[in-house]
Amino acid sequence: MPSDATPPAHAPRLALIHTGGTIASRPSPDGRGLTPQTPPALPGLEQVQVTEAQPFSLPSPHMTPAHMGQLAALIRELAPTHDGVVVTHGTDTLEETAFALHLMLDVKVPVVLTGSMRHAEEISWDGPANLLDAAHVALHPHTPGRGPLVVIGGDIFDARTVTKIHTTAVDAFGGYPGPIGRIDREGHTPRLHYFAMPEPRATYHPAHLQARVEILYAYAGWTGEGYAEAAERADGLVIAALGTGNLPAELLPLIQGTEKPVVIATRTHAGPVLPVYGYVGGGATLVEAGAIPASFLNAHKARLLLLILLGQGLTREQIQTVFERDEF
Ligand SMILES: NC(=O)C[C@H](N)C(=O)O
């Protein structure tokens, strides 16, 4: 597979958007632990014209769908005058922002998200290398058409499948089936390989991101605690169910009695939700009761898809079709 970047005709223009996270963090002066303070500087790209923006500076557990919408709007504004966009972001919810952008953005230029696991005052500070990798990936001629990507530790991930798999390791990201590409450096020269072809994807234009979608997490012995309350106050539910999308028997009548969309994801870390089991609460009975299998999306990505589809005014049947046909 080709690996050398073709030099562009003009100086490449990169939009660098900072949103906070550990990549912008340091120990706070009051001794209370790390907080986002200073966005990281982009090292070693003298030939590139960089425009920086910082719409907000948050630890990523404070990110909301509204922030994701704000970020999408800013990227739409910057994309026409840039060749690539890099977003620095906390790693905790990075996959959610990446997937929300994947669903909402149809800009022509690459969008690459990155973060760091160690802060600027640590000996193993991984911010500069991740940022430089992300910039190289964003400006590489083989990147357009792949949707927003996540670059961490030299691995390049698709927004649909990437997930945080470790709380402290520098290689904190994975997901099934794994990276779609890899960036390394030979001296100062980036070497980039993609292992997958760009794939078509659907994009959505929700009128709002305010739908309330709650996630319930299944476990052995769950008899539906919390379900009725969540179904009452939310516009839709996602259940991180068991295995291929099964639940304890007590959940079946609850789902049968719910008009609002109920999406069944899995708490297992890889693989699709398939309605194969016919015992009470088995996936086949849940689908018969109207539940919607989440395909291979994890619960928090299924939640964002449902929230965006509700925000676009889709009916439960239309939502089911999107999930069934993997239109994301
Ligand atoms: N490594 C990180 O960025 C974690 C941090 N708590 C955040 O997501 O903002």
Residues whose N, C-alpha, C, O or C-beta is under 5 A from the ligand:
A	BS01	LIG	G21 T22 I23 L58 P59 S60 P61 H89 G90 T91 D92 T93 G115 S116 M117
